[in-house]
Amino acid sequence: MIRAIIAIAALFVLGERASAADDFFRDKRVTILVNYAAGGPTDIEARLLMRYLPNHLPGVRSVIVQNMDGAGGITGTNYLGEVAPKDGTMFGYLTGTAFQYAIKPQSQRVDYLDYNFIAYQPGTAIYFMRSDIKPGLRVASDVVKGQNIVSGGLGVDNAKDILLRLTLDMLGVKYGYVTSYKGSAGARNAFQIGEVNFYSESPPSYRAVIQPQLVEKGEAIGVYYDPNYDGEKLSTTSQTAGLDILPFHELYAKVYGKLPEGELWEIYKAVIALNGAMQRLIVMPPGAPKEAIEALRAAVEKLNTDKAYGEDAMKTFGFVPEWTADSSVASKVRKNLVLPAKTHQFLQNYIDNPPKNR
């Protein structure tokens, strides 16, 4: 009898919690904080999320997007932790923050381990170059023949910059480097006017802007993309389906007749394992109500089976996001935020000694 009473009481408590979570956002306005500028890939994806998330948050009044870029995404992240309301009405749709914390924890004024990690989405980057790089480039493997290649970037300690540099270094390409553009939109403009001639974008921006406006007109060439890496094996990604572009290691093998190896290759795999596996993070600030966390996690998980969301995603950026949003997300993210000491030291030295800017 006592056990039965305890079981009934537990079910009652769980039911009360579920009801509170289900109804948490009723009549509330929710803000999605994007830590990069409008028009970039993170922003494009967040605005699609904004369109369909209300369908899975019962009674929510509205969902809006607020962009706050700067310092390679750190400005928005710090705002979320320090200033944003802690009542569940604001959450972050963040890019690059996991890697930045792993490299330089002190750059984030609120300990990143204290945030509430709701969901993450793996991702990749597609690298491309201008076809008018001397002596005139026609196919992806011509990248090793390029003269006066200048890579763009968002900041010396940004994962995008580091991956751009690592891949060019492995290919043996001599290049210049111009960084700290204001988001991908700023770097993209620099690419279009020839200020830089080598850059990378996530699949949404590549498909929506680079492919139709530059590649199809013969002004740019897709070179390679980052494969997925789970710490043990490399794999391709559905995000590049339909694009005639090889993953980096296959392009390297096409040029040199063997797969890449050595220290730079091991560091590259470590970076894509951290940055690529959790390229997009949905995060609530420390102190957010448990009911808000549970309701948002459930809503994001439902997007995986939302047919309209999937169809719109395919039209907008050519793939359907795959969200991991179960209760294990927080522990998985925190576990992966710590790099081995040797890898951390290499990357810190790499960041401190970038190529000479041109």
N, C-alpha and C positions, 0 to 999 in steps of 0.2 A: 504493500500500500504506500509506504514512504517513497519507494522508488518511482511508483506511478505518479505520485504527486509532484516529485521533482521533475520528472520527464514532461508532465503537462505544463509546469511552470516554465521550464526551459523553452518549450515550444511557444508559449505565450510571449516570452521576452523576445525570442527570435522574430515572431510575427510582428510585434510592436516595432522592432528595429527595421524590419523589411518595409513596413508601412511608412515609417518615418523617412526612410531613404527614398522610397518610390514617390513620395509627395514633397520632397525637400525643395525642389526648384519651382514649385507652384507660385505663380504671380511674381517671379523674380526675373530680373534682367541679368544675363550672364555675359561676361566679357572674356574673349579669347585673346590673350596677350601673345603677340608674335615678336620674337626677338630679332627680327630682320625687317628691312624696309618693304614697303608695298611694291608689288610687281615681281618679287623674287619667287623662287620655287616654294619656300616655306609658306609665304603669304598665299600663293595660289592654292596650296593644299588646305590651309587653314580656312580659307573662304568657302571651299567646298564642304568642309566639315561643318562650318557655320550654317550652311543651307540645310543639312540633313539631321544634325544633332537634335534640334528641337522636337523631331518626331519621336525621339526616345527619352525625352525628359518631360514627363507628364506635367502639363499645366504651365510650363515655362513661358514667361511673357515675351522674351526676345533674346537672341544671341547676336552679339556684335564682335567685330575684330578690331583690336587696337594694336598698331605697329609701334615698336620702340626699339630702334636699331642703335648700333654703336658698340665700339670696342669688340668687334667680332662676335656679337650676341650677348656679351657680358652685361651691358647696360640694362637690357630688358630683364635678364635673369636676376640681377641685383634688385631691380625694382619689384619684381614679383615677390622676392623674399623679404624686402625691407618695408615697402610702402603699400603694396597692394592690399586690398581688404582680405582679411582672414576668415570671412564668413561663408566661403564657398562660392561666391559670385564671380570670382576671377580665377582663371587657370591659364597656365602657359602652354603654348604650342611651340616647343623649342627645338632648335637645331644646333649641334656642335657643343652643347653644354657639357655632356658627359666627358668628352675628350678634353675640353678645357679644364675641367676640374681635375681629371687624372694627371694632367701636365702641371697645372699651377693652381692648387686648391686655394691659395691666398688671394687669387683674383676675384673670388666670389665672396662678398662680404658676409653672406649667410652661408653656413656650412651646407654644402649641397646634399650631404647625407641626411640632413634633417627635413628635406622636402618630401612631399607625398607623391610618389611615382605611380601614376594611374595606368599608363599604357605606353608601349613603344612600337615603332615600326622600322623594319630594316630598310636600308636604302643603298644607293650606289651613286656614282658620279660618272658622267660621260665627258671625256676629254676631246677637245676639238682644236683645230688650228686654221689659220687663214691660208688659203691656197696661193696667195701672192707672196708668201715667204720665199726669198731667193734660195735656190735657183728656179723656183716654180714647182710646187708640190701637187701631185695628182692622186696619189693613193695613200692610205694610212701609214704604210711602211716607209714612205718617203720622209717621215719625221726625222729620221736619223741623218738625212741629207740637208736638213734645214740650216740656213745661215741667218744669224741675227734673230734667233727666236727670243721672244720676250714674253715671259709668263706673267699673268696678272694674279691678283690675290686679294684677300680680305684682311690679312694681318699675319705677321710672321709666326704667331703661335696658333693660327687657325688650322684645323685638320685639313681643310681644302688646300691651303698653301703647302702644307707639309707633304700631302700626297702628290700634288703637282710636282714638287721638287724631287721627291723620292723616285717617281717614275721616270722623269727626265734624266736624273743622275744614273739610274740603272741602265737606261738606254744609251748612255754616253753622249748625250746631247749637250753642247755648250749653249748656255742661254743667259739672258738677263732677267731681271725680276723687278716688277713694280707692284707694290702691295698697298693694303689699307684703303681700297675703294669702299665706298659706302654701299655695301650690299652687292648682291649679284647683278642688280639692275645697273649700278654704276660701273662695275667691271665689264658688263656686257656692252655698255655704251663705248667704253674705252676700246674694246675689241672691235666694234663696228667701225670706229674711225681709225683703226690701225695703231693706236697708242700701245696696245699689247696685241700679241697675235697667237697666244696659246692660253687656253682657259678650260674650265670644266663647269658643268651645270648638272643638276639632278635631272632625271628623266622628264618631269613635268615641264620645266623651262626649255629643255632641249627640244622636246617634241612640239611645244607651243610656239617657240620663237626661233631657235637656232636652225632647226630642220627646214621649216618653210621659208624663212627670210634669208638664210645664208647658205645652207648646204644645197638646197634645191636650185639655187641660183648660181652655184659654182664658186661662191666666195669663201666657203669654209669646207673642211673635211672632218668627219668624225674619225677619231684615231683609235681609242680604246675605252673600256670602262672598267671600274673596279669590280672584281668578282665578289661573291659572298664568301666569307671564311668563318667557320665555326670553331676555330682553334685546332682542327684536325684535317679538314679537307676543304678544297676550293670548289665552288659550284657557280653556275650561271644564275641569272635572275630573270624573272618574267617581266621585269620593268623595262627591259631593252628588247622585248620581243618585236620582231618585224623590222628592226634596225640592222643594217649591214655593218655591224661593228663587233670586233672581237674583244673578249676580256683581256686585260693587260698581259697576263702571262702567255696567252696564245699569240698575241701580237709580237711579244718579245721573241718567242720561239720561231715565229715566221721570219723575223729579221736575222736572228743569230743561230738558228738551227738547234737550239736547246732551251730548256726552261730556265728562268732566272734562279740564281742561288746566291748565297753569301749574306753578309750582315744587313745590307740595305733591304734585301728581299725579306728577311726575317722581321725587320722593323716594319716594313710595309704591311705584312700580314697582321702584325700586332695592332697596327693602327686601324686597318679595315675591320678587324674583329671587334674592336671597341666602337669605333665611329659608325661603321656600316650597320652593325647589328642593332644599334640604338640611334639611328640617324635622326629620327623624329621622336620626341618625348612629350607626352602630355603629363603635366605636373601641376599639382596644387601647392601653395605655399605652406610652410610649417604652421601648425595650429588650425588647419582647416577642419571643419566638423567631419566626423566619421560618416555621418549620413550623406554628406555631399560627396565624399570620396567614393562611397559605395554606389551612389546613384550615377555618378559620372562614369565610373568604371563599367557599370552594367550597360549604360547607354553606348559607350564606345564599342563594347563587345558586340552589341546588336548591329552596329554598322557593318560588321563582317558578313552578315546575311541580309543586308538591306539592298535589294535588287536595284532600286532606283539610284541609290548612292553609287553602287558599282558601275551601272551603265553611264552615269554622269561622269564618273572618274575616268572611264575609258575614253569618253568623248573629249574630256578636258586635258588629260595628260597621258593617256595611252596605257594605263595599267590600273588595277584595283588594289588599293592599299590593304595590307594584311596586318591587322592590329593584334598584338598580344596584350590582353587586358585582364588576365585572371589574377587571382589573389597572390600569385608568386612573383608578380612583376617587381615589387619593391625590393625583395631580397635579391633577385637576379641582377637588378641594376646596381645596387650597392656593392654586390660581390665583384662586379666587373669594373668598378670605378678605381680600382687599385692596380697600377701597372708594376711589373717586376722592376726592381731597383736598377738593373742593368739597362733595361729598355727606357726607363724614365731618364736616366743619365744621358743616354745617347740622344734622345729627343730634345732634352734641354740644351745640349751642346749644338744640336742641329738648328734649333730656333735662334740661339745666340750668334750663330755664324752664317747668316743667309748670303746668297750670291750678291754681288755688287749691283745695286739698282742702276738702271739706265735712264 
